[in-house]
């Protein structure tokens, strides 16, 4: 699997500054549902965005998932991350936890998150309480639902592409029914084959605890809880699916007067483009949106803060070639193949002194230490209150690291 190519921080800043210079003191236009041409813009420029309205999703699933969000909050399982941005270490205003396949991790801003395993019948994972076990199962069930919806939506896109048929749905009627926009941008290429979501990133944002939110700089959409970005470290052209849950009404208005200040919105724009208007879509509790196929690559999105606290569950296909426990464990096993233990005396010796083999051992030794052990003992150990999985896994990795440390000592 391949990572989507991402710009370095310097390139991002240069492009952002160029865009701001082109805009000057004004703002670019954007459309929301109150605008007459909103649905036409959605259909023509944002056709790979699908909104699944809450009323078309099973009520039992809503109940289970929303209780699971609150359970994570009540049990202290949502954490702020210390990340490095623009050369500075900052604490994220968003609290989060990663849940997913056993042994999976996800990196963003040079910080590795360790997924609390969702329910796996083949794995005897220990959770702190029965309540939390039910919580992780809820997100596993949500993951299956969003995957099935994604399959349906991509099938519609493939059909439209195959037939070269760009059907013009009535988008205003679509929002009132369970019809979904299934148009496809005019591209002569095959859609990426679908892979199941392997992790979900749970986010919690309370605007009352985020007093320094920045104004959205390009369109004037309001105050941003999450600034413009592409989701990082995902499988090329994979879909991102998001469940939205906001609650606890508040009278505190942190947005402008042109839309309901209580409502959270997702903003979309074509990356680094000043010709096409942006799109600002209100999100009601229980709504889901799917960024299908390559939308996450060609477009950027942001989150405009409402007044209530908000949870989201962002399901994604994380790039996993080097970011799973299974991977790093296999690396350790490869390095330790060069270690011979005398069965009688227990004495250790290297099987080969070939420079290539010794160099590989040192590379793996460093990878285990800097990419895994240091990351975990710095921030990952907080997950011990959620599950024993990573404590046991890291104990195993630490033992391998100690063996490789000995091997490197033999080289001297």
Helices and strands as residue ranges (DSSP letters): H 9-23, E 30-31, H 38-45, E 49-52, G 54-56, H 59-74, E 79-85, E 88-100, E 105-108, E 111-114, E 116-117, H 130-162, H 171-176, E 199-205, G 207-209, E 214-215, E 223-229, E 240-247, E 264-270, E 278-283, E 288-291, H 295-298, E 299-304, E 309-316, H 325-336, E 339-341, E 348-350, H 355-366, I 367-373, H 374-378, G 380-385, H 389-411
